[in-house]
Every structure is written in C-alpha cells, then in structure tokens.
Amino acid sequence: MTSFVCPVPLSATETVLLGHGSGGKLSAELLHSVFLPAFQNPLLARLEDQAVLEFGGSRLAFTTDSFVAKPLFFRGGDIGSLAVHGTVNDLAMCGALPVALSAAFILEEGFPLADLRRVADSMSRAASAAGVTIVTGDTKVVERSSGDGVYVTTTGIGIVPPGLNLSAANARPGDAVLLSGAIGDHGIAMLSAREGLQLDGEIASDSAPLNGLVEAMLAVTHNVHAMRDPTRGGLASTLNEIAKESRVAIELREEAIPVHAGVRGACEVLGLDPLHVANEGKLVAFVPMQHAAELVEAMRRHRLGREAAIIGTVIERNPGMVTMRTVFNTTRIVDMLPGDQLPRIC
Amino acid sequence: MKFLDEYRDSGVARALAARIRSRVTRNWTLMEICGGQTHTIMRYGLPELLPEEIELVHGPGCPVCVAPLELVDRAIEIAGRPGVIFVSYGDMLRVPGSRSDLFQVKAAGGDVRVAYSPMQALKIAAENPGRQVVFFGIGFETTAPANAMAVWEAKRQGLTNFFMLASHVLVPPAMRVILRSPANRVQGFIAPGHVCTVMGFREYETLAAEFRVPMVVGGFEPVDLLESVAMLVDQLEDGRAELENQYSRSVTRSGNGPAQQVMQEVFEVTDRQWRGIGPIPESGYRLREAYAAFDAERVFGTSDIRVQEPPECIAALVMQGLKKPVDCPAFGTRCVPERPLGAPMVSSEGACAAYYTYRRHTSGEVVR
C-alpha cells in the first residue's frame, strides 16, 4: 500500500446518460465533445444563452429551448408557461426586448386534448403577460409510450437596444453580484410534485418572465456586465459558468443568499443543496459596485425582485472558481454538480 | 428552521472554537467516523475555526464509498436482466463497477429506478407482480432497520417478486481495524450519531475502554461537531478515555429497541469486503436463512462474481486517516467526482469528494 495509484478507471461513456441533461458538468462535456466541434462558429463558441446577430444597424437576439416536465402541471405553472418564460428569459438576459416566439410540439399518441388545450391556453396567457406573440409553430406526433405526453420547444427573437453589451464573459473584478430573489423554489416544487413528497408549506414554482425586471434595471444604468437566469443546475452552475467565461473568481456571502424556509427544509430532508436546485424566474447580474445599491433598489420595487440582494463580489484570485464565505466566516468552494443531484443515503 | 438554526449559530460556534483553543496544549489527531459528519466539516469549513494543533482525519463511514467493486458488479449484472426492476438509493447509481455503472445500465435499457426508501420498492413489487423487483440494500446500521423492515413486510404480504441485494456494513469492526493498525494516528473518535441512534453506544464504550481511546457520540450539525471536538480535547488534555454522548437529543445508551429487533429477525452477522480496505471479519449483515427467498444473491446466483481490487489504492490510507486526499497525485486531476477512480471520491460523503467539492482552494495550488 505504498504506491499512489487508484483502481477502477471508467472510460468516458459512449451512450447518453440522464446526467447529460442536468445542466452540470456532464452537460458541458456533451456540448464540448459533440455539438461545438460539429457546428463550430464564433457565435456559438461564445456559449451565451442566446446569439446576437447584427443586421445593418440593429442587433437581433435569437435563442431556443426545449422543455420536458414531469409532471406537466405543477404548483405555480405548467410545461406551457415554462416554455414561454424560459425562452423570454434567455432573450432578456442579454437585455433584448422579446418580440416573437415559435412553438413546436411533440405529442404522444393518446395524450388528452383537454390537457393540450390547457397547455396552449397557459402559453397564450404567459406570452401576453410577457408582451410577446407566438407567431409560428409545428406539431409532430409519436407513438404511445415514445414520449411523456408533450414536449415543447420554443424559439424566440428580440431586439437588443443600442449601447448594451451583456455577456457571461464580461464580469470584472470589483463587480457586485446581484440576485433577484430566493433560490430553489422551482426545483423543489417539481420534486415534491413528482415524488409525492409531503412537505411543510406549499412551495410553488417561481416560473416568471424576467424581461420587465430587466427593463427596470436597465432604466437605472446600461452599465451591466453580465446577466443570466440560473435554471437547471441552480445558482451554483450559473456562477461557475460566468466565472469560467469571464476568467474571474466569485466570492459569495452565504447569509446574503435568500432561500425560503420551505425550500431549506426540503433540502435538509433530501440532502440537497439549494445552490444546485433549479429556478425559473430568477436572475443574477454582475454590475460595477457603484451601481449596485441603486440597482437593488430598482429591483426591489419590481414584483419579481422584492427579495433582491447583493450576494457577493467578483475577485481576481483563483480565476474560474466560485467560493462562499459561510456564516462561520470560513470559506468553501461552490462547485458545479457532475450530473443530476442525487439524494444521499443517510 | 426550528431545532436546526441553533446548531448552526455562528456565535455558539465561535465560543466553542475559543474553548478548544484555550484548552489545547499539544497536537491531537481526531477522526470523525461518518461521511455525513465529514460533509458538514468540509461544507462549513470547520478546520479553519480550529487551532493548528487539532487535525481532523476522515473515517470510513461513507456507505457508498466502501461498497466493494464486486457488489457493484453484481448489482449491474442483476439490473441488466430482462424483467428486472432494479431499485436503489440515488447515490449508488454513479458508483463505478469494474466496467460500468448503474446509470449506464439504465441508458442501455435496464429498468433502474431511484427510491428514497425500500418501502417504495416494495410498493413497486406489489404493483408489478409479473416483474422481479430488486432493492439495493446497502448502508451502515442506519439504513439496516428500514431494509430489514421491507424484507419482513414482503414476507408478511407473501410477495414472491421482491428481493434484496443486501450488503450492510457495521461501524465497530472497521474502527477495530483502524485502532489495531500499527500505523494508527487517531487519538480520539467522533462516533457516528445516526448509527448510535439505532444501535445505542454500548459497543463504543467497549472500544473506548479496550483501546484506551476517547470517544464522543457526535451529531451532524457544525455546532454538534465543534462541541464533540471540544469534549474530545477535554478528555485528551485530562488524560481520560471514556465514551461521552454529545448527540443526546437523539442517542441513548441502548438505542432503538424495535429497530434492533427487526434487524435481528431478518439479518445475521457475516464477513464483508470493504472497498479500499479489504475483508473485515464479522463486519456486515446478510439475510438469514429464513429469508433466503428474498435474497437476491441466492435467487440470481451472483455470488460467484468475484473481483479483485488492486491492493495499491491510497483509498485505504485515506479512510484510515493515514493520508489526506490531497496527498494523492490523482486527486483533482485524473480522479474527480464525475469520474471517480477511488472509493472516497465516489459519494459526496466520501473524504476525497468532500475535500474536492468544498476545500480544494485551501490546499495550496488550486486544481481544476
């Protein structure tokens, strides 16, 4: 027992695993090993949540997202509202004003039309609340048991106002990190609906369109460096992506990060970390410190930013790393998950 | 949260750290046994609060980490069979066997499902009478009562399609291995609070007396662990070697009687292989003869799957507190949580994974 060699090297997988869809490290690996080499171009290589295309003098934001949800209907939303909010939010994160969406449906044979109508109505309401129209779409049907009822893909375009240059690569040392509200509501709402968990307090998904909140922020200043909505993979994954893309480090303050009591309780019971749990109506923004207080004030005046807070700062040491100053004034790393977050045994 | 916030209070934590600092006069090496405790220590950065004299090393109490390679291979073999529904706690799915893991079995078409309790597997069996439902029953004394209960209940209900791949391990025999090792450095133990909730702490009183080593049954919150360290330091500085109970809100001397009863009824003590450590006599549970019809090993005939673990792995040294995870050159480079090479990197409660996830920024050069 003197040599330093560990056994059991498992080679990289040759099939798709569920973890490839987790938004964590496996998802990133899939992107880097399959899609980036196949489609290589400078716009894609920026790895933003949207591409910004220049046409004459104007800039068009363009993004797409597929939605699978189990269950399809849950407290606080459904797959339809989720599909609208997700794409609207990806547009909003570069400061774009969302204009129009497409909606494509993959339906499973036998899926009740009443449920489909419910999804369509919900999309219509979500779109009008976000100020966008659904202008084109497509439908395909697969055989029974080849799908989960309905999968929805939405694509969106938006106009980027002049003078904005938001990018996950633009965070700078000295920036303040702003978070628009409490984390983990969506993930815990879905998990408790899916597993039939009896949790104290009713936790609803936070699914919401963020373009209004972004407009309110940009009315304060256009000097915002980066914005992202931390969806699957949670706040931790999003912050790690930005730290990596911007080649900076992020230091969070644990006590500043809002988490609702019900989510904290559920995470305790299940052995999950709220930092890794999905959100569908929250954003993080990287802004120069001198604008931070005013921006937080503006966010708190908006319905979707009432619990907004400065949760950390950008520093230079250890670029690519996210750390957190705990309530004990010690530090720990905040990492991306390898794959899906797995409840622990004990 | 009520009953929890008081155990995460930074004022209380600072006061305990000050008490430890005022008491300590020389170097002491302490080991927390349970992976859940390791996780808390790393997550809250407790070593930063402690004086330099106190070194915490991390014990073998991560059930996922110590599950032997051949057991994982047997699970993979069974899970891949047509007609089988294989049900497991989530964190076993990523554990690598010799060639594959349960996630890959699932991707290849195996019906592998995650459950939060063995009772869910029992329900699946009742709902799918035409399928064979196998529950992966691993863990320490903590999960043993629930697993025993599921088998007992299956027998009571007359289910013929429910099986358990049972491989429980026991804490005290592993502690004996550590204490008997000539290279042992551990001078005081934080005994595992959840295990003692089930089993009581009489076995640990015996160990403390037999090896003249202080032990404190500890909880899982940061304040619990700091208080346990303070109690150990008091004992060591006083020259005492006793068993004390810090986790008295959960643990009693004799433990949970009904839980022990159902374990007694269903399980018997057996020799077990520990990943990274090797075979330890009388260190686990298997199903009794009376429950043979529910024993996946016998029903599926997998006990002939034997895999030799390379003896040169540093994992054994890490899990006995002889090496730190960062002493391994593969740590954080070839061995990371998404591709674990050794047992302690497998589960989030393993020492290497806990180090990697929360502490690698403190180990000098940052690995990425």
Interface residues (C-beta under 8 A of the other chain):
Chain A: M1 T2 S3 F4 V5 C6 P7 V8 P9 L10 A12 T13 T15 V16 L17 L18 G19 K25 L26 E195 A261 R264 G265 E268 L270 N318 G320 M321 T323 T326 V327 F328 N329 T330 T331 R332 I333 D335 P338 G339 L342 P343 R344 I345 C346
Chain B: M1 L4 R8 S10 A13 R14 C34 G35 G36 M42 R43 Y44 G45 L46 E48 L49 P63 V64 L69 Y89 G90 D91 M92 L93 R94 P96 G97 S98 R99 S100 D101 F103 Q104 K106 A107 A108 V114 Y116 I138 G139 F140 T142 T143 H194 P222 E309 P310 P311 E312 C313 I314 A315 A316 L317 D327 C328 P329 A330 R334 C335 V336 P337 E338 R339 P340 L341 G342 S347 S348 E349 Y356 T357 Y358 R359 R360 H361 T362 V366 R368
